[in-house]
Structures are given as C-alpha cells and as structure tokens.
Amino acid sequence: MPDTDQPPYMQVAERIRRRILDGQLKEGAKLPPQRELAQQEGVAVATLGRSLDHLQVEGYIVTSRRGTFVANAPSVAPSSYDRITRVLRTGSVLGEGETMLVTAAELVAPPQYVAEIFDLDEGDQVVRRQWHTGKGSKRLMLAVTWYPARFAALVPELLSTAPGKGTGLLPRIQEAAGRRVTAGRDDVHSRDADEREASFLGVRVGSPILAGAHRLWDDQGVIEYGEWCLPYRLTVGYEYSFEAVQDGA
C-alpha cells in the first residue's frame, strides 16, 4: 500500500502511476486540465504540478502545448513491488495490453540455494514456473517463480501452462493456504544475458540486462521466491520512506 506519510505530491503521483500501470489510464490518454485534476485529487494546483513533474521525469507522462498525456510505450517497467501489489489489488499480474506465456510449470528438485530459501529437507520438491510477458512485439520480462510443493495441491493452476491460468496466483495461494504476505525483499543487479535469457527477451547473447530476485514471506516462512530479468532501455523505479528509521524504529 502507498505510504500515507509521504508528502501529498508523492501520494498523488503514486495514485496516478497506479492508474497508468493498471491500465485505467491508457497509453496516449489525455489527462484532465491541471485545475480539474487537482480538484479530483483534493490537492492544490501547485501540489499537482509537482506530482506531474515527478511522473514526467519517471517517463510515465509527456506534456505539450496540447496538454498532458500518458506516454506511448513508456520506457519504464513495473518493479516487483508494482507487480505484486497489482496482483493483490486487481487479481492479475499483468498491466493493460500485456500478455503472458507460461513455458514451464512443474514439480522439481530445487537447486540448493532455493532449498535453503524455503528451508527444505533433502528430497523435498518445489513448484517451478517459468513465464515471460510482452506488449505487442516488445518483450518486457522473463521470470521464474518458485513455491512450496504443497501449494500445488491447494492451487492446481500452479502446475498449468494454460493461457489465463497464471495471472492471479498469489491471491489464490493466500486464500487456499491461509497465508498472507507480510514482508518482501528485492535484490537487483545488472549483467549480460545468457543464451536462454537472450532468446526470450529478443536481444543478443551478451546484451546488458537488469536482473533481480524477490522473496515474499509471512511468519511461517517464504511463500514465493522469484527471479526475473528485463531487457536494457527499461527503467525500474522504487519509492520508499525513511520515517521509521528517523523515528528510531
């Protein structure tokens, strides 16, 4: 959820950003005049102006003498946090116009590092799902997500590669397993694409990519672990607050 301790202009920017990422504001759509939009958001025109400046720097919107528009094919990509909160809000991990292809969904013996993440015993299995997303002819992301094997009995879609079966798994897992994600962590780094990644992302082997991993957990342990990579030329943004740190928490 957005941090309500953020300055008002950041809160407004976050709300508009969510509407863009969720497809409520489509590419090329014209935003209302600033005075009207400020009234809708319940802030001063000057505050809204700061919000729009922030979104323009991030690449979500463009301005001209004709007005303010949602950027066409923006060069920004949703972060792990964006996708996770989107699926919890809307039931789908995909943004407007995005498509997903699941290329593998199976029970496997995990690599040692994955077994340690889930605190598994020798011989235990995990669910491994490999999938990629795109928008038109543009490849957006290649991902692999891992889950405890017992979740497959509760949510059979975890082992399905059928179209439309994999876009809203996290809410179903939470409901079926009686679990609730309470915290997460992202780790991101840049490196060169290997042959598999280059093939799925439509880039040359050795091209620079942004790669990352996330894990989501509650007090019972890790619920989801994911690894993903994005082609170059895409920007991922994060927002955060220092309130808890400065308050001595």
N, C-alpha and C positions, 0 to 999 in steps of 0.2 A: 504494500500500500504506500502511496506517497507520504512523505514525511511532513506532517502538519506544522512542524517547527521551521520549515523552510520559509524564506521571505515570500510575500504574496506573489511577486512576479514569477518566482520559480514554480510556485504551485499552479499558476495559470499556464505557464509553459508546459508543465507536466501534463495537465489535463488536455491541452491541445495536442501535444505529442501523442498521448494515448489514442486520441480520436484518429489521428493520422495512421498510427501503427495498426489499429484495429480495423481500418478501412471505412470508418464513419465519415472521415474527410478523405475523398479520393484524390489521386494524382490530378493536378490541373484544376482542382476546385478552387473557386474564388472565395476568400474569407469575407465576412461582412465588414463594412466600414469600421474603423477603429473605435469610434464613439459607440456604435451599436454593439460591437463585440465586447467592449469594456463594460457596458451595461449588463450584457448577458452574463459576464463572468463576475460581476459585482465588485469591480475594482475601478480605480481612476484611470483615465486615458493614459497618463504618464506611466502608470504601472503596466498597463497592457503593452505600451510601446517597448518597455524593457523586455517583456516576455517575447514579443515578436522579434526583437533584435537577437535574443538568445537563440530562438528557433532558426533564424536565418543563418547565424554563424554555424549551427549544427547541420545545416543543409536540408532542413525539413520544409522550409518555405522560401519563396522568392518574392521580391517586391519590384514594382514598376509604377509608372505613372497611371497605369490602368488599375492598380490595386495590389493586394497581397494574395498569392496563390500557393497551394500545396505544390511542392517541387515535383516535376515529372521525373520518374526514375531516379529518386534521390540516391546519393552515394552513401547514405547511412544504412547500417544494418542493425536489427534489433539485437541487444545483448541477451545473454542467458536469462538475466533477471526479467527483461522485457518479455521474452517468450514464455517464461514460467508464470509470470503474473497474468499474461494474456490468457493462457490456457485455464487458469483458475478463475478468471473473470468471465470468459466467453465460451469455454469448453473446446476451444481449438487453439493449437499452437501456431496456426498459420495466419498471416496478415491478409489484407484484401488483395486478391489476384494471385496469391502464392499457391503453388501446388506442391504436393509431397509424393515421393515414390519410396516405398519401403522395399529394400532389396534383400533383406535377411531378417528373420525373426525366429530364434531357435534357443533351445536349452543347450548350454555348452559348459565344458570345464573352463573356469576362468583363468586368465593369466594370474601369476602370483600376486601382482600389485592390486588387481581387482579383488581377489580373495581377501586380501588384508583390509581393503576399504570396507567390505561387507562383513568382516570378522567371521569368515567361513572356515569350516574344518576341511581337512584334506578329503577330496572326493565329492564335495558339495558342488552343485551346479548353479548357474545363474542364467537369467534371460538376457540374450544379446540381440539388440535391434539395430540394424544399420539402415539409414534413410538419408535422402537429400531433398532439398527444397529448391524451387526455382520460381521465376516470374517471367512469363513469356519465354524468350530464348536465353534469359540470363540465369546462370546458376548462382544460387545465393549461399548455400551451406551444405556441407557433408557432415553427418553426425552418427555417432554410435552411442546408444544408451543401454545401460545395464540395470537389472533389477533382481532382487532375491527370487529364487526359483519358485518359492511357494506362492508368489503373487500370480503366477500363470494359471493356477487352479482357480483363483478368485476372479481373475480378469482374463478370459481366454483370448481376447483380442491381442494380448501381448505376443502371442505366437502366430499372429496373422499378418500376411503381407498384402491382404486385400485392400484396394483403394478405399479411403474413407474410414478405415478401422483404427488408424494410429494417431489421429489429430488431437484427441482429448483423453489420453490415458491417465494422466496424473490425477484428475478429479475422481475417476472411476477406481483407481487404486486406493486413494484415501478413503472413499466410501466403503469399498468392499473389505479392506483390511482394518478399518477402524483406526487409521493413522492420519496424522496431519503434519505437513511440513512446517517446522517452526524456525528453521535456520538453513543457510546455504553458504557456499563459498565458490568463487570463481578464481581460476588461475589462467592467465593468458600470456602467450609468448609468440614471437614471430620466428619463422623458419622457412625452409624450402619444401615445396610439395614433392612427395614421393609419387611413384607411378600410379598407385590406386587413387590418391587424392587428386592428382592432376587429371586423371580420366573423368572422375565425377564432376570436378569443378570446371572442366573445359579450359584448362590452362596447360602450359608446357611443363614437363617434368623439370623441377628445379626452380620454378617460379616462386616468388615470395608469397607466403600466405600468413594469415593470422590464425593461430591455433589456440584452443583453450580446453579447459575441463571444468566441470561443475559437479558439486555434490549437494544433495538435499537430505536433511535428516530431521528426526524428532528425538525424543528421549529414549526411544527403543533402538535407534541406530539409523544407518543410511537407508533411505527409501529409493533414491535414484542417483546414479552416477553417470555422467555423460562426457563424451569427448567430441569436439567439433572443430571444423576449420572453415575459413572464409577466403575467397579469392582476394587478391590485392585490389586496391582502389575503393574498398568499402571502409567506412569509419564506424566504429562502435563507441557509443558514449555511455557513461555512467554518472549518476548523481549520488551524492552521499552527504551526510550531516556529521558535524563534529560536536553536536550538542552534548551527547552522552560523555564524550571524552572530556570536554571542557567543564562539565558538571561534576567530574570526578568519579563517574560510574565505572 
